[in-house]
Amino acid sequence: MNREHALQIGVVIALLVTGMLVGALFSVTPEAADATAASTVFREWFWEQRSLDLLVQVALIFVGALGVAAVLPKHDETR
């Protein structure tokens, strides 16, 4: 395994850990609130605070660009 592969694996692991931490941060347990109250609170929060939405969109665009770059051949491989 060369350095480039190790870096790619490290980035994937970092993204997975970040996703799990964000999911744990915004999780709502059924015991903490009933379904209708949680739904209303989430709806109000989501439309008032759009920073998470913006971050997710930026991350998806970045991951898409990395995916396209991974599919394209490198300069040495074209010949």
BELFEN-V261804 format. One record per residue. N is the residue number from 1. RES is the residue in one letter. PHI is phi as a letter, one per 20 degrees, with the letter a starting at -180 (NA if undefined). Layout:
# BELFEN-V261804
n & res & phi
N & RES & PHI
N & RES & PHI
This chain:
# BELFEN-V261804
n & res & phi
1 & M & NA
2 & N & e
3 & R & f
4 & E & f
5 & H & f
6 & A & f
7 & L & f
8 & Q & f
9 & I & f
10 & G & f
11 & V & f
12 & V & f
13 & I & f
14 & A & f
15 & L & f
16 & L & f
17 & V & f
18 & T & f
19 & G & f
20 & M & f
21 & L & f
22 & V & f
23 & G & f
24 & A & f
25 & L & f
26 & F & d
27 & S & f
28 & V & c
29 & T & e
30 & P & f
31 & E & f
32 & A & f
33 & A & b
34 & D & f
35 & A & f
36 & T & f
37 & A & f
38 & A & f
39 & S & f
40 & T & f
41 & V & f
42 & F & f
43 & R & f
44 & E & f
45 & W & f
46 & F & f
47 & W & e
48 & E & e
49 & Q & d
50 & R & d
51 & S & f
52 & L & f
53 & D & g
54 & L & f
55 & L & f
56 & V & f
57 & Q & f
58 & V & f
59 & A & f
60 & L & f
61 & I & f
62 & F & f
63 & V & f
64 & G & f
65 & A & f
66 & L & f
67 & G & f
68 & V & f
69 & A & f
70 & A & f
71 & V & f
72 & L & f
73 & P & f
74 & K & f
75 & H & f
76 & D & f
77 & E & e
78 & T & f
79 & R & e
